[in-house]
Amino acid sequence: ERVCELRGSQLVLAARLFHAENREFPKTIQQLKTVGSTEDPFSVEGKTFQLTSMGGRLIIYSVGVDQKDDGGLNSYQRAKRLDLATDATDICFSLDEFEVRRKDHQEACKNTD
């Protein structure tokens, strides 16, 4: 899971850089310049992370523990962070993931005051 989080985060940063340089989102993982691997650690076939677009948002995702490609529809990571019960399987990363995490953290801090 940690390897997936690291690679996914690196790919998000690479996608943000790609967008800044090209004023468009990448169409494939291969377009991203990254110092790390693009291989999905949960893919038994050695496939790369996947890209998809939902509602104008670029989503980079891993097939997750069940190794089933759900098209990036489920965000296992966010549900896990928020301690929600879920049947989500794909592990998703989006370009606004850091902003989402910041807001989640701010909410958590408000609830502990």
Sine and cosine of phi, psi and omega as CSV:
sin_phi,cos_phi,sin_psi,cos_psi,sin_omega,cos_omega
0.00,0.00,-0.66,0.75,-0.02,-1.00
-0.91,0.41,-0.63,0.78,0.04,-1.00
-0.89,0.46,-0.66,0.75,0.02,-1.00
-0.89,0.46,-0.70,0.71,0.02,-1.00
-0.88,0.48,-0.69,0.73,-0.01,-1.00
-0.90,0.44,-0.77,0.63,-0.01,-1.00
-0.90,0.44,-0.67,0.74,0.01,-1.00
-0.88,0.47,-0.67,0.74,0.03,-1.00
-0.90,0.43,-0.65,0.76,0.04,-1.00
-0.88,0.47,-0.65,0.76,-0.01,-1.00
-0.93,0.37,-0.59,0.81,0.06,-1.00
-0.89,0.46,-0.72,0.70,0.03,-1.00
-0.88,0.47,-0.65,0.76,0.03,-1.00
-0.90,0.43,-0.61,0.80,0.02,-1.00
-0.93,0.37,-0.62,0.79,0.06,-1.00
-0.90,0.44,-0.67,0.75,0.04,-1.00
-0.90,0.43,-0.69,0.72,0.03,-1.00
-0.84,0.54,-0.71,0.70,-0.01,-1.00
-0.90,0.45,-0.65,0.76,0.01,-1.00
-0.90,0.43,-0.61,0.79,-0.03,-1.00
-0.99,0.15,-0.51,0.86,-0.13,-0.99
-0.91,-0.42,-0.12,0.99,-0.01,-1.00
0.84,0.55,0.48,0.87,0.11,-0.99
-0.41,-0.91,0.33,-0.95,0.01,-1.00
-0.99,0.12,0.48,-0.88,0.06,-1.00
-0.92,0.39,0.48,-0.88,0.03,-1.00
-1.00,-0.09,-0.39,0.92,-0.02,-1.00
-0.65,-0.76,0.38,-0.92,0.08,-1.00
-0.88,0.47,-0.56,0.83,-0.05,-1.00
-0.89,0.45,-0.35,0.94,0.03,-1.00
-0.96,0.27,-0.24,0.97,-0.09,-1.00
-1.00,0.05,0.71,-0.70,0.08,-1.00
-1.00,-0.05,0.90,-0.43,0.00,-1.00
-0.65,-0.76,0.53,-0.85,0.03,-1.00
-0.99,0.15,-0.25,0.97,-0.01,-1.00
-0.98,-0.22,-0.07,-1.00,0.00,-1.00
-0.99,0.15,0.52,-0.85,0.10,-0.99
-0.99,-0.17,0.01,1.00,-0.02,-1.00
-0.94,0.33,0.73,-0.68,0.05,-1.00
-0.96,0.27,0.90,-0.44,-0.05,-1.00
-0.91,0.42,-0.27,0.96,0.02,-1.00
-1.00,-0.08,-0.11,0.99,0.01,-1.00
-1.00,0.09,0.88,-0.47,0.01,-1.00
-0.96,0.29,-0.29,0.96,-0.02,-1.00
-1.00,-0.06,0.07,1.00,0.02,-1.00
0.96,0.29,0.42,0.91,0.02,-1.00
-0.97,0.26,0.31,-0.95,0.03,-1.00
-1.00,0.08,0.18,-0.98,0.19,-0.98
-0.84,0.55,0.34,-0.94,-0.01,-1.00
-0.93,-0.37,0.40,-0.92,0.08,-1.00
-0.89,-0.45,0.62,-0.78,0.15,-0.99
-0.49,-0.87,0.25,-0.97,0.03,-1.00
-0.84,-0.54,0.76,-0.66,0.03,-1.00
-0.73,-0.69,0.86,-0.52,0.03,-1.00
0.84,0.55,0.59,0.81,0.00,-1.00
0.98,0.19,0.08,1.00,0.02,-1.00
-0.96,-0.28,0.70,-0.71,0.08,-1.00
-0.99,0.13,0.79,-0.62,0.02,-1.00
-0.88,-0.47,0.78,-0.63,0.12,-0.99
-0.95,-0.32,0.77,-0.64,-0.07,-1.00
-0.59,-0.81,0.39,-0.92,0.09,-1.00
-0.97,-0.26,0.49,-0.87,0.02,-1.00
-0.94,0.35,-0.28,0.96,0.07,-1.00
0.99,0.16,-0.07,-1.00,-0.12,-0.99
-0.86,0.51,-0.60,0.80,-0.04,-1.00
-0.98,0.20,-0.08,1.00,0.05,-1.00
0.85,0.52,0.43,0.90,0.03,-1.00
-0.94,-0.33,0.80,-0.60,0.00,-1.00
-0.99,0.17,0.94,-0.33,0.02,-1.00
-0.99,-0.17,0.29,0.96,0.06,-1.00
0.95,0.32,0.30,0.95,0.01,-1.00
0.96,0.27,0.32,0.95,-0.07,-1.00
-0.97,0.25,-0.44,0.90,-0.09,-1.00
-0.92,-0.39,0.70,-0.72,0.03,-1.00
-0.97,-0.26,1.00,0.04,0.01,-1.00
-0.87,0.50,-0.68,0.74,-0.06,-1.00
-0.87,0.49,-0.75,0.66,-0.03,-1.00
-0.89,0.45,-0.68,0.73,0.01,-1.00
-0.89,0.46,-0.65,0.76,0.00,-1.00
-0.91,0.42,-0.70,0.71,0.00,-1.00
-0.87,0.49,-0.62,0.79,-0.04,-1.00
-1.00,0.02,0.07,1.00,0.04,-1.00
0.87,0.49,0.68,0.73,0.01,-1.00
-0.99,-0.15,0.57,-0.82,0.12,-0.99
-0.97,0.25,0.74,-0.67,-0.04,-1.00
-0.43,-0.90,0.43,-0.91,0.13,-0.99
-0.97,-0.26,0.27,0.96,-0.01,-1.00
-0.86,0.51,0.60,-0.80,-0.05,-1.00
-0.84,-0.55,-0.67,0.74,0.03,-1.00
-0.94,0.34,0.59,-0.81,0.05,-1.00
-0.97,-0.23,0.92,-0.39,-0.18,-0.98
-0.95,-0.30,0.56,-0.83,0.08,-1.00
-0.74,-0.67,0.68,-0.73,0.03,-1.00
-0.79,-0.61,0.27,-0.96,-0.02,-1.00
-0.89,0.45,-0.41,0.91,0.03,-1.00
-0.99,-0.13,0.25,0.97,-0.04,-1.00
-0.85,0.53,-0.65,0.76,-0.02,-1.00
-0.92,0.39,-0.60,0.80,0.06,-1.00
-0.91,0.41,-0.66,0.75,0.04,-1.00
-0.88,0.47,-0.72,0.70,0.01,-1.00
-0.89,0.46,-0.62,0.78,0.02,-1.00
-0.89,0.46,-0.71,0.71,0.01,-1.00
-0.91,0.42,-0.65,0.76,0.06,-1.00
-0.86,0.51,-0.68,0.73,0.00,-1.00
-0.90,0.43,-0.69,0.73,0.01,-1.00
-0.88,0.47,-0.65,0.76,0.04,-1.00
-0.90,0.44,-0.69,0.73,0.01,-1.00
-0.89,0.46,-0.63,0.77,0.02,-1.00
-0.92,0.40,-0.62,0.78,0.04,-1.00
-0.89,0.46,-0.63,0.78,-0.04,-1.00
-0.96,0.30,-0.27,0.96,0.00,-1.00
-0.99,-0.15,-0.14,0.99,-0.02,-1.00
-0.95,0.30,0.00,0.00,0.00,0.00
